[in-house]
Each structure stands twice: as structure tokens, then as C-alpha cells.
């Protein structure tokens, strides 16, 4: 591929533009969005962490049917927090009791205790290696030496997320190919892994400079970026590309609901908050009744992924009944500046803005 905007990241990834679509879990990613971004010269990403291992190959094939360009599959290295791997019957009943009023209010039957609350990462990564996507991106940790070696053997590039200099340096020393430096402005989960998330809240502006001055591999900036000027700023600060999440999440090709898109384009987007109330892990979304009630009352609360699993059982009914006050509305702080509702329009605007940079520089 002829590189249109040459950086260390575009060269390493084999893409034309320094634009990475952020991966979305929980069914918010789609093969269509992933392929659309890749076909237009960026790199699309698919958040696969909630997929059963048996589904990873199928989704990879679906993406390959729609693009021949590089794309990434994303997994969560850490698949549970303390106390969240499994519950005995008594603990399950006690946890359900915390959520029972919401199940009853939405008319949802009590769920049966699952075999697991999150697909096992060890089985997912085996399936990913078998599927061999061009890029394996990951959060909440560093893959084992054997997994990284298997990626190199199969020609799979690796892209890890860091929220601190220490995390970035560990990713580089472990042999990871590229780093996403993700600031606290970003929507969704805070993917810290060496310190608690609440202690890993450096902003993108500072983090990109701190990290790019201390590692030699390409750095990708994430958090608070939704247009070409954000990408230009990231490149000026030392990044070799930008990862854009919320702006792509708002596009019709994503798997989110119409109500979530409406919220991203509404006044509520000015009011985001960091909360553990939806999954048990710290994440940024638009404030609503659920986030405020949990912040005030301190419950219901369970560790990841138990909290996430119980609320996932309510999501379909809540959305169908228009109860966006009870579902996660992931959003970065930049959401009020969103302008585009189709991925192609967004990519065109991003590339046009960057082309203007090249023209001005020339």
C-alpha cells in the first residue's frame, strides 16, 4: 500500500493514514465498521473480549470477507478481578438479590447461574492465534512471552494499551510492537494494569509526551480526539497515530443502539463520569440515573465481570423500554464535538484535515 501520511505507525501497520478506530466490546463493534475504516486507509478494530473462543474465527472471517487491509482484534488480558472468577450458589443468590429490583421493574426473569461470567482469555487468545488477524491489540496487561512469540511466528503485530509511563515501558521491554497511550479523557474502560485505575488518570496531552520521550516503538495517542486537529496535536506531541473511539462509536456502522447515538449527539454528552457501576471496572460514560444512584447509595456492586454479567442480562429489556437511564452510555469527553454519523464521512473529514496539514507544510 502506498502510504499517504507517513509515520512510524503507518509504516509498521501498513496503513495509509495515522487513524486507528478504537475497539468496542459488549457487542458495540461490528465487522462492517472495522472493514469500513480499514478500506478507507485507517485501521479498523474489533473488540472481541466478550466473544466465546469459538466465535473469534467466525468474526475474523467476516471481517476478511469485507476488507483485505490491516485490522485488529482486541482482547482483555485480565478477564476477572478478585472474587469475580466464579460464585458459589450462595454468593450468586446474594448478588442477584442486589439486582432483583431492576429485574422485576423491567420484567426480566431471574437468570440461571452461568458456567462463567466472561469467556476465558487463555482460550480466546488460542482462538485468536489460530485466526491470525493482522494485529492483536489488547488491554489490561501484557500477553505472556509464549503468546508474543506465537504472534511473531505468525506475523501478527501486537498493540498494547498503557495508562502510565511504567506500563508503556513494560510493554516495550516485553517485545510489543506498538503502544496506545490512553488518557483519562477517553470513553469506556481505563485499561490500567500496574496500578489501580483511580491512580492511573494522566491526561492524553501529558501522557503522550511522557511516553513518547521514553520508548522507541511507535506510540498511538488515545483520548479526547475526534477530528483532524486532534490527530495533528497528537502527532506534534510525539505520537505516530491517533486512536479514535467515541466518534466511530457514534457512526451508524457501529453496534450501539439508536438511543446511545442520540445521547452522544445530545446535551448529556457534556456530562461524562468515571464509574465502576456498570462492569466493576472504572470506565467513562455519560451520567445517568444508574451512575448517580450507585454513586449515592454504593450498591448494587460486584467485582468484574460479575457486575457486567448481571447488567448485561438487563440491557436488551432496558433498551427496548427506552430505559437508557439504566444502561451504559460509553462516551469520551470530546463527544460534544462529534459531527459525523457515517464512518465514511468521518474518515473523509479526518483525511481532508490531515491533507490540509500536508499542503500547508509543503
C-alpha positions in Angstrom: 0.0 0.0 0.0 1.3 3.5 -0.8 1.4 5.4 2.4 -0.4 8.8 2.1 0.6 10.2 5.5 3.9 8.7 6.5 4.7 8.0 10.2 6.4 5.2 12.2 2.9 3.8 12.9 1.6 3.8 9.4 4.8 2.1 8.1 4.7 -0.5 10.9 1.0 -1.3 10.4 0.9 -0.9 6.6 -1.9 1.6 6.6 -2.2 4.9 4.6 -3.4 7.2 7.4 -2.5 7.5 11.1 -6.0 6.8 12.1 -6.9 3.8 14.4 -10.6 3.0 15.2 -10.9 2.2 18.8 -12.2 -1.3 19.7 -15.6 -1.6 21.4 -16.6 -4.6 23.5 -20.1 -5.7 24.5 -21.4 -6.1 21.0 -20.6 -2.5 20.0 -18.0 -3.5 17.4 -19.1 -4.8 14.0 -17.3 -6.3 11.1 -18.8 -3.6 8.9 -17.3 -0.7 10.9 -13.9 -2.5 11.2 -13.7 -3.1 7.5 -15.0 0.3 6.5 -12.2 2.1 8.4 -9.6 -0.3 7.0 -10.8 0.1 3.5 -10.6 3.8 3.8 -6.9 3.7 4.8 -7.1 3.7 8.6 -7.1 0.6 10.8 -10.4 -0.8 12.0 -10.5 -2.7 15.2 -13.0 -5.2 16.7 -13.4 -5.6 20.4 -13.6 -9.4 20.8 -13.2 -9.7 24.6 -16.8 -10.8 25.1 -16.8 -13.4 22.3 -16.7 -17.1 23.0 -13.5 -18.6 21.7 -15.5 -20.5 19.1 -16.8 -17.2 17.6 -13.4 -15.4 17.2 -12.5 -17.3 14.0 -16.0 -16.6 12.5 -15.8 -12.9 13.2 -12.3 -12.7 11.8 -13.6 -14.4 8.6 -16.4 -11.9 8.4 -14.0 -9.0 8.5 -11.8 -10.6 5.9 -14.7 -11.0 3.6 -15.1 -7.2 3.7 -11.5 -6.0 3.6 -8.1 -7.1 2.5 -6.4 -4.3 4.5 -4.9 -4.5 8.1 -7.3 -4.7 11.0 -7.0 -5.5 14.7 -8.8 -7.9 17.1 -8.8 -6.7 20.7 -8.8 -8.9 23.9 -8.7 -8.2 27.6 -5.6 -9.9 29.1 -7.1 -9.8 32.6 -10.5 -11.5 32.5 -11.6 -11.1 36.1 -10.9 -9.1 39.3 -10.5 -10.7 42.7 -13.7 -12.5 43.6 -15.0 -12.3 40.1 -13.9 -15.6 38.5 -16.8 -17.6 39.9 -19.5 -17.6 42.5 -20.9 -20.5 44.5 -24.7 -20.8 44.8 -25.0 -18.8 47.9 -22.9 -15.9 46.5 -24.9 -16.0 43.3 -28.2 -15.7 45.2 -26.8 -12.9 47.3 -25.6 -11.0 44.3 -28.8 -11.5 42.4 -30.7 -10.1 45.4 -28.9 -6.8 44.8 -30.1 -6.6 41.3 -33.5 -8.2 41.8 -35.5 -4.9 41.9 -34.2 -3.9 38.5 -35.0 -7.4 37.0 -38.5 -7.1 38.4 -39.0 -3.5 37.2 -38.0 -4.4 33.7 -39.9 -7.7 33.7 -36.8 -9.8 33.2 -36.8 -13.3 34.6 -34.1 -14.3 37.1 -31.1 -15.7 35.1 -29.6 -19.1 35.7 -26.1 -19.2 37.1 -23.7 -19.2 34.1 -20.7 -21.5 33.6 -18.5 -18.4 33.5 -19.1 -14.7 33.7 -16.5 -13.8 31.0 -15.0 -16.0 28.3 -11.6 -17.3 29.5 -8.8 -15.2 28.0 -6.5 -18.3 27.7 -9.0 -19.9 25.3 -9.7 -16.7 23.5 -6.1 -16.0 22.7 -5.6 -19.5 21.4 -8.5 -18.9 19.0 -7.1 -15.5 18.0 -3.7 -17.0 17.2 -5.5 -19.6 15.1 -7.5 -16.9 13.3 -4.3 -14.8 12.8 -5.6 -11.3 12.4 -3.0 -8.8 11.1 -2.9 -7.1 14.5 -3.6 -8.3 18.0 -4.5 -5.4 20.3 -5.0 -5.8 24.0 -5.7 -4.0 27.2 -5.4 -4.7 31.0 -2.0 -6.3 30.8 0.8 -7.9 28.7 0.5 -11.2 26.9 2.8 -14.0 28.0 6.2 -14.5 26.3 4.8 -17.6 24.6 1.8 -15.7 23.2 4.0 -12.8 21.9 6.4 -15.3 20.4 3.5 -17.1 18.7 2.3 -13.7 17.3 5.8 -13.0 15.8 5.9 -16.5 14.3 2.5 -15.9 12.6 3.3 -12.4 11.5 0.7 -10.8 13.9 1.7 -7.4 15.1 0.9 -6.5 18.7 -0.6 -3.3 20.1 -0.9 -2.8 23.8 -2.6 -0.1 25.9 -0.8 1.9 28.6 -2.1 4.5 31.0 1.3 5.3 32.5 5.0 5.5 31.6 5.7 2.4 33.6 3.1 0.4 31.7 4.4 1.7 28.4 8.0 0.7 29.3 6.9 -2.8 30.3 5.1 -3.2 27.1 8.2 -2.2 25.1 10.6 -4.4 27.2 8.2 -7.3 26.7 8.5 -7.1 22.9 5.2 -5.4 22.0 5.3 -3.7 18.6 3.2 -0.5 19.3 1.7 1.3 22.3 -1.6 3.1 22.7 -1.1 5.8 25.3 -4.6 6.3 26.6 -5.5 9.4 28.6 -8.3 9.7 31.1 -10.4 11.7 28.6 -11.2 8.5 26.6 -14.6 6.8 26.7 -15.0 3.3 28.0 -12.7 1.4 30.3 -9.5 2.7 31.9 -7.1 -0.2 30.9 -4.5 0.3 33.7 -2.7 -2.8 35.0 0.2 -1.8 37.1 -1.7 0.5 39.5 -5.4 1.0 40.4 -7.4 2.8 37.7 -8.1 5.7 40.0 -4.3 6.2 40.3 -3.8 6.0 36.5 -5.6 9.1 35.3 -3.0 11.1 33.4 -4.4 13.1 30.6 -3.6 12.4 26.9 -1.8 15.7 26.5 0.8 14.8 29.1 0.8 11.1 28.7 1.7 11.1 25.0 4.7 13.4 25.7 5.9 11.4 28.7 5.6 8.1 26.9 7.0 9.1 23.5 10.1 10.5 25.2 10.8 7.2 27.0 10.1 4.4 24.5 11.4 3.8 21.0 8.5 1.9 19.5 5.6 3.9 17.9 3.1 5.5 20.2 -0.6 5.9 19.4 -2.5 8.6 21.2 -6.0 7.9 22.5 -8.4 10.0 24.5 -10.1 13.3 23.6 -9.5 13.0 19.8 -12.4 13.3 17.4 -11.1 15.3 14.4 -8.1 16.1 12.3 -6.8 18.8 14.6 -6.8 16.3 17.5 -4.7 14.0 15.3 -2.4 16.8 14.4 -1.9 17.7 18.0 -1.1 14.1 18.9 1.5 13.9 16.1 3.0 17.2 17.3 3.3 15.8 20.8 5.2 12.7 19.7 2.6 10.2 18.7 2.8 8.4 15.4 -1.0 7.9 15.1 -4.2 8.6 16.9 -6.9 6.1 18.1 -10.4 7.5 17.9 -13.2 5.8 19.8 -16.3 7.8 20.6 -16.5 9.4 17.1 -16.6 6.0 15.5 -19.0 4.6 18.1 -21.5 7.3 17.1 -21.5 6.1 13.5 -24.4 4.1 12.1 -22.0 1.2 11.3 -21.3 0.5 14.9 -23.3 -1.9 17.0 -24.6 0.6 19.5 -28.2 1.5 20.0 -30.0 4.4 18.4 -30.6 5.7 21.9 -26.9 5.6 22.7 -26.1 7.5 19.5 -28.8 10.1 20.3 -27.2 10.6 23.7 -23.7 11.1 22.1 -25.1 13.9 20.0 -27.2 15.4 22.8 -26.5 17.8 25.6 -25.9 14.9 28.0 -22.6 14.3 26.3 -21.2 17.3 28.1 -21.6 15.3 31.4 -19.5 12.2 31.5 -18.3 10.4 34.6 -15.8 7.7 35.6 -17.7 4.9 37.2 -17.4 1.2 38.2 -21.1 0.9 38.4 -21.6 -0.9 35.0 -18.9 -3.5 34.9 -16.9 -3.4 38.2 -14.0 -1.7 36.4 -13.5 2.0 36.0 -15.0 3.4 32.8 -16.1 6.7 31.3 -19.7 7.2 30.1 -22.5 9.7 30.1 -24.0 10.3 33.5 -27.5 8.8 34.0 -29.7 7.5 36.8 -27.7 4.4 37.3 -24.3 6.1 37.7 -25.8 8.7 40.1 -27.8 6.1 42.1 -24.7 3.9 42.6 -22.5 6.8 43.4 -25.1 7.9 46.1 -26.1 4.6 47.5 -23.0 2.5 46.9 -24.9 -0.6 45.5 -25.6 -2.9 43.8 -21.9 -3.7 43.4 -20.0 -6.8 42.4 -16.5 -7.4 41.0 -15.7 -7.6 37.3 -17.0 -9.5 35.4 -19.9 -10.4 37.7 -21.3 -6.8 37.8 -21.0 -6.7 34.0 -22.7 -10.0 33.5 -25.8 -9.2 35.7 -26.3 -5.8 34.0 -25.9 -7.4 30.5 -28.9 -9.6 31.3 -31.0 -6.4 31.7 -29.6 -4.4 28.8 -31.9 -5.7 26.0 -35.1 -5.1 28.0 -33.9 -1.7 29.2 -33.1 -0.5 25.7 -36.4 -1.9 24.3 -38.3 0.0 27.0 -36.4 3.2 26.5 -34.7 3.0 29.8 -31.3 4.5 28.9 -31.1 5.6 32.5 -30.2 2.0 33.3 -27.6 1.2 30.6 -24.0 2.2 29.9 -23.6 5.1 27.5 -19.9 5.0 27.0 -18.5 8.3 25.8 -15.3 10.2 25.9 -15.1 13.8 27.0 -14.8 15.1 23.4 -18.3 13.8 22.4 -19.9 17.3 22.3 -17.8 18.0 19.2 -19.0 15.0 17.2 -20.2 15.9 13.8 -20.5 12.7 11.6 -23.0 9.9 11.7 -21.3 7.7 9.0 -17.9 6.2 9.2 -17.1 7.1 5.6 -18.0 10.8 6.3 -15.8 10.8 9.4 -12.9 9.2 7.6 -13.2 11.7 4.8 -13.2 14.6 7.2 -10.2 13.2 9.1 -8.2 12.7 5.9 -9.1 16.0 4.5 -7.9 17.8 7.6 -4.6 15.9 7.5 -4.2 16.6 3.8 -4.6 20.2 4.6 -1.7 19.8 7.0 0.5 18.3 4.3 -0.5 21.0 1.8 0.3 23.8 4.3 3.6 22.1 5.3 4.5 21.8 1.6 
